[in-house]
Amino acid sequence: MPRSHDAPDEEDVARRCGEAPSPGLLRGIEQFNQREYFECHETLELIWRAEPGPIRTLYKGILQVGVGCYHLLRHNYRGATIKLQSGADYLEPFASRCMGVEVGRLIADARRLRAQLVALGPERFEEVDLALLPIVRVAGENHASPAQEPS
C-alpha cells in the first residue's frame, strides 16, 4: 500500500528527531510562545514547504496547533477546535520528543485546551482560561508563557 505524502518514514523520523532544531524552527517556537501565531505560521510554513522529508509533518503539526490558538483568540470556535485536533494528530508520530521539542507535552496541552473548548461549547468557549494556551517547550530551555512573564 503506498504511503501518503505526509505519512512519516519511521527510520528517517528517528534519525531526524535526534538532530538539533534549526534556527527557523526555534524562531517559529519563539513566536508561538509569544502568542504571535500569525508570524509563527509564516515562519513554520517556510520551513515546512522547504523540507522534503517526513520531518515536515512535525513543522505542520506545530503550525496547526498555533493556528488553532490563533482562531481561539479571534473568537472562531470551529477553527480552533479543528486545528487543535489536526495539529495534535500530525504531531503523534513525533512524541515524546523530536529535535528537542517536547512533542508529547504539546500534544497533551493542545488536546486539553480543545477538550475545554468542547466542554464549554460554541456559546461559552470564550470563557476558557487562556492560561491553557500551549507553550512549545524545547529540552534545556526555560519557557515562560506571556501570562507568566513579569510586567
Secondary structure, DSSP 4 states (H G I P E B T S, - for coil): -PPPTTPPPHHHHHHHHTSPPPHHHHHHHHHHHTT-HHHHHHHHHHHHHH--STTHHHHHHHHHHHHHHHHHHTT-HHHHHHHHHHHHHHHGGG-S-BTTB-HHHHHHHHHHHHHHHHHHHHHHGGGS-GGGS----BTT-----TTTS--
